Amino acid sequence: MKNSNDKQLCDIAIGDAVMELFNQDAPVSRTTLLAQLEKMIHAGGTAEEVRIARLALNVVKSSIDNAEQSEENVMSFRAKNVAADDSTQH
């Protein structure tokens, strides 16, 4: 991001997307949040609104990618530890 102002605007856009999902009584999930941010991009009134919505979408996507990567590392770590622990076998 360019600066802290972009980060703040991005956080606001994500919050607006979540609030819109709440107002619609829609479930709040990664999928619905991404879809709502896509709607915000297409409905953007100004170029700045569209830019911020795109930044927010990229932030959410990258956080999802990072979370999935972390989950893979944890699973890999657990699998290695289980395979290495044969102390219960006789």
N, CA, C and O atoms as CSV, one atom per row, in Angstrom:
chain,resi,resn,atom,element,x,y,z
A,1,MET,N,N,0.831,-1.178,0.000
A,1,MET,CA,C,0.000,0.000,0.000
A,1,MET,C,C,0.876,1.241,0.000
A,1,MET,O,O,2.015,1.226,0.467
A,2,LYS,N,N,0.326,2.288,-0.523
A,2,LYS,CA,C,1.099,3.515,-0.665
A,2,LYS,C,C,1.412,4.159,0.669
A,2,LYS,O,O,2.542,4.587,0.906
A,3,ASN,N,N,0.415,4.231,1.548
A,3,ASN,CA,C,0.646,4.916,2.805
A,3,ASN,C,C,-0.374,4.459,3.848
A,3,ASN,O,O,-1.241,3.633,3.566
A,4,SER,N,N,-0.255,5.002,5.036
A,4,SER,CA,C,-1.160,4.601,6.114
A,4,SER,C,C,-2.590,5.052,5.840
A,4,SER,O,O,-3.535,4.432,6.326
A,5,ASN,N,N,-2.760,6.128,5.065
A,5,ASN,CA,C,-4.107,6.568,4.713
A,5,ASN,C,C,-4.807,5.501,3.865
A,5,ASN,O,O,-5.992,5.229,4.063
A,6,ASP,N,N,-4.074,4.896,2.918
A,6,ASP,CA,C,-4.640,3.804,2.130
A,6,ASP,C,C,-5.029,2.635,3.019
A,6,ASP,O,O,-6.074,2.016,2.819
A,7,LYS,N,N,-4.193,2.336,3.996
A,7,LYS,CA,C,-4.492,1.231,4.912
A,7,LYS,C,C,-5.770,1.526,5.691
A,7,LYS,O,O,-6.619,0.648,5.842
A,8,GLN,N,N,-5.912,2.724,6.173
A,8,GLN,CA,C,-7.120,3.098,6.915
A,8,GLN,C,C,-8.359,3.022,6.021
A,8,GLN,O,O,-9.394,2.498,6.431
A,9,LEU,N,N,-8.249,3.542,4.811
A,9,LEU,CA,C,-9.377,3.496,3.881
A,9,LEU,C,C,-9.715,2.054,3.507
A,9,LEU,O,O,-10.884,1.706,3.334
A,10,CYS,N,N,-8.704,1.237,3.388
A,10,CYS,CA,C,-8.891,-0.176,3.083
A,10,CYS,C,C,-9.626,-0.868,4.233
A,10,CYS,O,O,-10.561,-1.635,4.003
A,11,ASP,N,N,-9.208,-0.599,5.459
A,11,ASP,CA,C,-9.884,-1.161,6.637
A,11,ASP,C,C,-11.341,-0.720,6.689
A,11,ASP,O,O,-12.219,-1.510,7.037
A,12,ILE,N,N,-11.596,0.516,6.351
A,12,ILE,CA,C,-12.966,1.029,6.339
A,12,ILE,C,C,-13.790,0.305,5.272
A,12,ILE,O,O,-14.939,-0.065,5.517
A,13,ALA,N,N,-13.209,0.106,4.101
A,13,ALA,CA,C,-13.920,-0.590,3.024
A,13,ALA,C,C,-14.256,-2.015,3.422
A,13,ALA,O,O,-15.355,-2.491,3.138
A,14,ILE,N,N,-13.329,-2.706,4.077
A,14,ILE,CA,C,-13.593,-4.068,4.541
A,14,ILE,C,C,-14.699,-4.047,5.598
A,14,ILE,O,O,-15.588,-4.899,5.587
A,15,GLY,N,N,-14.643,-3.081,6.500
A,15,GLY,CA,C,-15.696,-2.937,7.508
A,15,GLY,C,C,-17.042,-2.649,6.881
A,15,GLY,O,O,-18.057,-3.197,7.311
A,16,ASP,N,N,-17.065,-1.796,5.868
A,16,ASP,CA,C,-18.317,-1.504,5.160
A,16,ASP,C,C,-18.875,-2.752,4.498
A,16,ASP,O,O,-20.085,-2.981,4.514
A,17,ALA,N,N,-17.996,-3.558,3.917
A,17,ALA,CA,C,-18.436,-4.797,3.272
A,17,ALA,C,C,-19.036,-5.762,4.298
A,17,ALA,O,O,-20.065,-6.386,4.041
A,18,VAL,N,N,-18.394,-5.880,5.451
A,18,VAL,CA,C,-18.912,-6.754,6.513
A,18,VAL,C,C,-20.252,-6.231,7.022
A,18,VAL,O,O,-21.182,-7.010,7.234
A,19,MET,N,N,-20.356,-4.924,7.218
A,19,MET,CA,C,-21.618,-4.351,7.692
A,19,MET,C,C,-22.742,-4.574,6.681
A,19,MET,O,O,-23.881,-4.838,7.066
A,20,GLU,N,N,-22.431,-4.470,5.414
A,20,GLU,CA,C,-23.438,-4.721,4.383
A,20,GLU,C,C,-23.911,-6.168,4.433
A,20,GLU,O,O,-25.099,-6.437,4.255
A,21,LEU,N,N,-23.002,-7.092,4.670
A,21,LEU,CA,C,-23.394,-8.499,4.815
A,21,LEU,C,C,-24.298,-8.674,6.032
A,21,LEU,O,O,-25.295,-9.392,5.960
A,22,PHE,N,N,-23.964,-8.031,7.143
A,22,PHE,CA,C,-24.824,-8.089,8.336
A,22,PHE,C,C,-26.205,-7.522,8.031
A,22,PHE,O,O,-27.219,-8.105,8.415
A,23,ASN,N,N,-26.244,-6.387,7.341
A,23,ASN,CA,C,-27.524,-5.752,7.009
A,23,ASN,C,C,-28.389,-6.633,6.116
A,23,ASN,O,O,-29.617,-6.553,6.164
A,24,GLN,N,N,-27.762,-7.460,5.313
A,24,GLN,CA,C,-28.486,-8.367,4.429
A,24,GLN,C,C,-28.816,-9.694,5.113
A,24,GLN,O,O,-29.413,-10.578,4.498
A,25,ASP,N,N,-28.432,-9.832,6.372
A,25,ASP,CA,C,-28.564,-11.106,7.097
A,25,ASP,C,C,-27.864,-12.240,6.356
A,25,ASP,O,O,-28.298,-13.391,6.405
A,26,ALA,N,N,-26.787,-11.903,5.679
A,26,ALA,CA,C,-26.000,-12.886,4.939
A,26,ALA,C,C,-24.899,-13.429,5.849
A,26,ALA,O,O,-24.441,-12.737,6.759
A,27,PRO,N,N,-24.486,-14.645,5.605
A,27,PRO,CA,C,-23.360,-15.171,6.394
A,27,PRO,C,C,-22.097,-14.388,6.077
A,27,PRO,O,O,-21.894,-13.943,4.947
A,28,VAL,N,N,-21.264,-14.227,7.070
A,28,VAL,CA,C,-19.988,-13.543,6.852
A,28,VAL,C,C,-18.917,-14.621,6.786
A,28,VAL,O,O,-18.614,-15.284,7.778
A,29,SER,N,N,-18.362,-14.777,5.616
A,29,SER,CA,C,-17.310,-15.766,5.390
A,29,SER,C,C,-16.318,-15.172,4.409
A,29,SER,O,O,-16.522,-14.077,3.886
A,30,ARG,N,N,-15.263,-15.893,4.169
A,30,ARG,CA,C,-14.280,-15.422,3.195
A,30,ARG,C,C,-14.942,-15.219,1.837
A,30,ARG,O,O,-14.727,-14.208,1.168
A,31,THR,N,N,-15.744,-16.190,1.447
A,31,THR,CA,C,-16.384,-16.152,0.135
A,31,THR,C,C,-17.340,-14.978,0.010
A,31,THR,O,O,-17.315,-14.259,-0.989
A,32,THR,N,N,-18.189,-14.779,1.022
A,32,THR,CA,C,-19.161,-13.690,0.934
A,32,THR,C,C,-18.480,-12.333,1.040
A,32,THR,O,O,-18.919,-11.368,0.414
A,33,LEU,N,N,-17.410,-12.248,1.827
A,33,LEU,CA,C,-16.672,-10.980,1.931
A,33,LEU,C,C,-16.021,-10.633,0.594
A,33,LEU,O,O,-16.079,-9.485,0.155
A,34,LEU,N,N,-15.413,-11.606,-0.043
A,34,LEU,CA,C,-14.819,-11.352,-1.355
A,34,LEU,C,C,-15.878,-10.933,-2.369
A,34,LEU,O,O,-15.657,-10.022,-3.167
A,35,ALA,N,N,-17.029,-11.603,-2.335
A,35,ALA,CA,C,-18.114,-11.255,-3.265
A,35,ALA,C,C,-18.617,-9.840,-3.010
A,35,ALA,O,O,-18.892,-9.098,-3.954
A,36,GLN,N,N,-18.737,-9.464,-1.746
A,36,GLN,CA,C,-19.215,-8.117,-1.417
A,36,GLN,C,C,-18.208,-7.060,-1.863
A,36,GLN,O,O,-18.598,-6.004,-2.362
A,37,LEU,N,N,-16.941,-7.331,-1.689
A,37,LEU,CA,C,-15.921,-6.384,-2.154
A,37,LEU,C,C,-15.944,-6.276,-3.674
A,37,LEU,O,O,-15.738,-5.190,-4.217
A,38,GLU,N,N,-16.191,-7.380,-4.365
A,38,GLU,CA,C,-16.342,-7.340,-5.830
A,38,GLU,C,C,-17.516,-6.443,-6.211
A,38,GLU,O,O,-17.414,-5.649,-7.146
A,39,LYS,N,N,-18.630,-6.569,-5.489
A,39,LYS,CA,C,-19.791,-5.711,-5.746
A,39,LYS,C,C,-19.427,-4.249,-5.554
A,39,LYS,O,O,-19.836,-3.390,-6.334
A,40,MET,N,N,-18.653,-3.972,-4.506
A,40,MET,CA,C,-18.254,-2.601,-4.235
A,40,MET,C,C,-17.376,-2.047,-5.366
A,40,MET,O,O,-17.452,-0.864,-5.698
A,41,ILE,N,N,-16.549,-2.908,-5.947
A,41,ILE,CA,C,-15.703,-2.479,-7.057
A,41,ILE,C,C,-16.571,-2.085,-8.248
A,41,ILE,O,O,-16.362,-1.045,-8.871
A,42,HIS,N,N,-17.546,-2.936,-8.548
A,42,HIS,CA,C,-18.398,-2.683,-9.714
A,42,HIS,C,C,-19.385,-1.538,-9.492
A,42,HIS,O,O,-19.828,-0.903,-10.448
A,43,ALA,N,N,-19.725,-1.278,-8.239
A,43,ALA,CA,C,-20.677,-0.211,-7.938
A,43,ALA,C,C,-19.988,1.105,-7.583
A,43,ALA,O,O,-20.654,2.109,-7.330
A,44,GLY,N,N,-18.668,1.100,-7.565
A,44,GLY,CA,C,-17.921,2.282,-7.153
A,44,GLY,C,C,-18.315,3.513,-7.941
A,44,GLY,O,O,-18.368,3.501,-9.171
A,45,GLY,N,N,-18.588,4.575,-7.204
A,45,GLY,CA,C,-19.006,5.811,-7.846
A,45,GLY,C,C,-17.851,6.616,-8.406
A,45,GLY,O,O,-17.983,7.286,-9.430
A,46,THR,N,N,-16.718,6.543,-7.726
A,46,THR,CA,C,-15.558,7.316,-8.169
A,46,THR,C,C,-14.373,6.376,-8.385
A,46,THR,O,O,-14.370,5.235,-7.923
A,47,ALA,N,N,-13.385,6.877,-9.087
A,47,ALA,CA,C,-12.180,6.081,-9.311
A,47,ALA,C,C,-11.489,5.753,-7.988
A,47,ALA,O,O,-10.915,4.674,-7.836
A,48,GLU,N,N,-11.543,6.673,-7.040
A,48,GLU,CA,C,-10.914,6.447,-5.730
A,48,GLU,C,C,-11.629,5.333,-4.969
A,48,GLU,O,O,-10.974,4.495,-4.348
A,49,GLU,N,N,-12.960,5.309,-5.007
A,49,GLU,CA,C,-13.717,4.241,-4.339
A,49,GLU,C,C,-13.382,2.876,-4.940
A,49,GLU,O,O,-13.230,1.888,-4.222
A,50,VAL,N,N,-13.272,2.840,-6.238
A,50,VAL,CA,C,-12.922,1.584,-6.917
A,50,VAL,C,C,-11.503,1.159,-6.536
A,50,VAL,O,O,-11.255,-0.017,-6.272
A,51,ARG,N,N,-10.587,2.102,-6.507
A,51,ARG,CA,C,-9.196,1.796,-6.144
A,51,ARG,C,C,-9.099,1.228,-4.736
A,51,ARG,O,O,-8.400,0.243,-4.501
A,52,ILE,N,N,-9.806,1.855,-3.801
A,52,ILE,CA,C,-9.770,1.392,-2.412
A,52,ILE,C,C,-10.440,0.030,-2.286
A,52,ILE,O,O,-9.949,-0.828,-1.552
A,53,ALA,N,N,-11.535,-0.182,-2.976
A,53,ALA,CA,C,-12.208,-1.483,-2.932
A,53,ALA,C,C,-11.299,-2.575,-3.501
A,53,ALA,O,O,-11.277,-3.695,-2.989
A,54,ARG,N,N,-10.558,-2.253,-4.549
A,54,ARG,CA,C,-9.613,-3.232,-5.115
A,54,ARG,C,C,-8.481,-3.524,-4.128
A,54,ARG,O,O,-8.073,-4.674,-3.964
A,55,LEU,N,N,-7.986,-2.489,-3.482
A,55,LEU,CA,C,-6.956,-2.702,-2.460
A,55,LEU,C,C,-7.483,-3.606,-1.346
A,55,LEU,O,O,-6.794,-4.521,-0.895
A,56,ALA,N,N,-8.709,-3.337,-0.910
A,56,ALA,CA,C,-9.317,-4.146,0.153
A,56,ALA,C,C,-9.462,-5.589,-0.294
A,56,ALA,O,O,-9.181,-6.509,0.474
A,57,LEU,N,N,-9.893,-5.793,-1.519
A,57,LEU,CA,C,-10.034,-7.148,-2.062
A,57,LEU,C,C,-8.683,-7.858,-2.054
A,57,LEU,O,O,-8.596,-9.025,-1.672
A,58,ASN,N,N,-7.638,-7.162,-2.473
A,58,ASN,CA,C,-6.300,-7.760,-2.482
A,58,ASN,C,C,-5.808,-8.077,-1.078
A,58,ASN,O,O,-5.146,-9.093,-0.869
A,59,VAL,N,N,-6.123,-7.221,-0.118
A,59,VAL,CA,C,-5.728,-7.474,1.264
A,59,VAL,C,C,-6.411,-8.732,1.785
A,59,VAL,O,O,-5.768,-9.574,2.411
A,60,VAL,N,N,-7.708,-8.863,1.531
A,60,VAL,CA,C,-8.446,-10.040,2.005
A,60,VAL,C,C,-7.920,-11.292,1.320
A,60,VAL,O,O,-7.724,-12.316,1.975
A,61,LYS,N,N,-7.689,-11.228,0.014
A,61,LYS,CA,C,-7.157,-12.389,-0.701
A,61,LYS,C,C,-5.790,-12.791,-0.171
A,61,LYS,O,O,-5.524,-13.978,0.015
A,62,SER,N,N,-4.926,-11.823,0.072
A,62,SER,CA,C,-3.587,-12.156,0.563
A,62,SER,C,C,-3.642,-12.706,1.980
A,62,SER,O,O,-2.841,-13.572,2.333
A,63,SER,N,N,-4.568,-12.223,2.796
A,63,SER,CA,C,-4.682,-12.770,4.152
A,63,SER,C,C,-5.208,-14.197,4.110
A,63,SER,O,O,-4.829,-15.026,4.937
A,64,ILE,N,N,-6.077,-14.484,3.150
A,64,ILE,CA,C,-6.576,-15.850,2.984
A,64,ILE,C,C,-5.438,-16.755,2.532
A,64,ILE,O,O,-5.279,-17.858,3.055
A,65,ASP,N,N,-4.648,-16.301,1.570
A,65,ASP,CA,C,-3.513,-17.084,1.095
A,65,ASP,C,C,-2.528,-17.354,2.227
A,65,ASP,O,O,-2.008,-18.463,2.351
A,66,ASN,N,N,-2.272,-16.335,3.056
A,66,ASN,CA,C,-1.354,-16.502,4.183
A,66,ASN,C,C,-1.917,-17.477,5.210
A,66,ASN,O,O,-1.170,-18.281,5.769
A,67,ALA,N,N,-3.217,-17.419,5.465
A,67,ALA,CA,C,-3.844,-18.327,6.426
A,67,ALA,C,C,-3.783,-19.760,5.920
A,67,ALA,O,O,-3.502,-20.682,6.687
A,68,GLU,N,N,-4.044,-19.948,4.635
A,68,GLU,CA,C,-3.974,-21.295,4.069
A,68,GLU,C,C,-2.555,-21.827,4.128
A,68,GLU,O,O,-2.348,-23.007,4.409
A,69,GLN,N,N,-1.582,-20.977,3.866
A,69,GLN,CA,C,-0.188,-21.394,3.943
A,69,GLN,C,C,0.161,-21.797,5.366
A,69,GLN,O,O,0.854,-22.793,5.570
A,70,SER,N,N,-0.302,-21.045,6.348
A,70,SER,CA,C,-0.039,-21.368,7.750
A,70,SER,C,C,-0.669,-22.698,8.122
A,70,SER,O,O,-0.050,-23.508,8.812
A,71,GLU,N,N,-1.899,-22.930,7.669
A,71,GLU,CA,C,-2.570,-24.200,7.951
A,71,GLU,C,C,-1.807,-25.362,7.342
A,71,GLU,O,O,-1.685,-26.415,7.967
A,72,GLU,N,N,-1.293,-25.189,6.130
A,72,GLU,CA,C,-0.518,-26.247,5.488
A,72,GLU,C,C,0.736,-26.537,6.290
A,72,GLU,O,O,1.101,-27.701,6.460
A,73,ASN,N,N,1.404,-25.504,6.787
A,73,ASN,CA,C,2.617,-25.701,7.572
A,73,ASN,C,C,2.316,-26.427,8.863
A,73,ASN,O,O,3.087,-27.293,9.276
A,74,VAL,N,N,1.214,-26.095,9.508
A,74,VAL,CA,C,0.847,-26.766,10.753
A,74,VAL,C,C,0.545,-28.227,10.485
A,74,VAL,O,O,0.995,-29.099,11.228
A,75,MET,N,N,-0.210,-28.504,9.437
A,75,MET,CA,C,-0.540,-29.884,9.108
A,75,MET,C,C,0.719,-30.674,8.773
A,75,MET,O,O,0.867,-31.823,9.190
A,76,SER,N,N,1.616,-30.064,8.027
A,76,SER,CA,C,2.864,-30.722,7.672
A,76,SER,C,C,3.682,-31.023,8.922
A,76,SER,O,O,4.246,-32.109,9.052
A,77,PHE,N,N,3.747,-30.065,9.839
A,77,PHE,CA,C,4.488,-30.235,11.081
A,77,PHE,C,C,3.886,-31.380,11.898
A,77,PHE,O,O,4.617,-32.220,12.422
A,78,ARG,N,N,2.565,-31.412,12.006
A,78,ARG,CA,C,1.901,-32.473,12.770
A,78,ARG,C,C,2.136,-33.829,12.145
A,78,ARG,O,O,2.396,-34.804,12.852
A,79,ALA,N,N,2.050,-33.904,10.839
A,79,ALA,CA,C,2.258,-35.178,10.157
A,79,ALA,C,C,3.667,-35.690,10.395
A,79,ALA,O,O,3.857,-36.887,10.607
A,80,LYS,N,N,4.653,-34.815,10.364
A,80,LYS,CA,C,6.037,-35.226,10.597
A,80,LYS,C,C,6.212,-35.726,12.027
A,80,LYS,O,O,6.901,-36.720,12.257
A,81,ASN,N,N,5.593,-35.044,12.988
A,81,ASN,CA,C,5.732,-35.450,14.382
A,81,ASN,C,C,5.048,-36.783,14.646
A,81,ASN,O,O,5.583,-37.605,15.391
A,82,VAL,N,N,3.906,-37.014,14.071
A,82,VAL,CA,C,3.199,-38.284,14.258
A,82,VAL,C,C,3.993,-39.415,13.641
A,82,VAL,O,O,4.126,-40.485,14.235
A,83,ALA,N,N,4.521,-39.182,12.452
A,83,ALA,CA,C,5.301,-40.223,11.772
A,83,ALA,C,C,6.592,-40.516,12.528
A,83,ALA,O,O,7.036,-41.664,12.539
A,84,ALA,N,N,7.192,-39.547,13.142
A,84,ALA,CA,C,8.450,-39.728,13.848
A,84,ALA,C,C,8.267,-40.336,15.231
A,84,ALA,O,O,9.220,-40.871,15.797
A,85,ASP,N,N,7.065,-40.263,15.782
A,85,ASP,CA,C,6.829,-40.748,17.137
A,85,ASP,C,C,6.364,-42.184,17.091
A,85,ASP,O,O,5.171,-42.452,16.949
A,86,ASP,N,N,7.303,-43.112,17.210
A,86,ASP,CA,C,6.923,-44.521,17.238
A,86,ASP,C,C,7.148,-45.127,18.614
A,86,ASP,O,O,7.293,-46.342,18.752
A,87,SER,N,N,7.177,-44.268,19.638
A,87,SER,CA,C,7.453,-44.723,20.997
A,87,SER,C,C,6.322,-45.563,21.569
A,87,SER,O,O,6.532,-46.285,22.544
A,88,THR,N,N,5.128,-45.488,20.990
A,88,THR,CA,C,4.009,-46.272,21.523
A,88,THR,C,C,3.939,-47.648,20.894
A,88,THR,O,O,3.142,-48.483,21.322
A,89,GLN,N,N,4.753,-47.900,19.890
A,89,GLN,CA,C,4.759,-49.226,19.260
A,89,GLN,C,C,5.671,-50.152,20.046
A,89,GLN,O,O,6.728,-49.731,20.516
A,90,HIS,N,N,5.267,-51.418,20.194
A,90,HIS,CA,C,6.079,-52.389,20.942
A,90,HIS,C,C,6.496,-53.527,20.074
A,90,HIS,O,O,7.184,-54.437,20.538
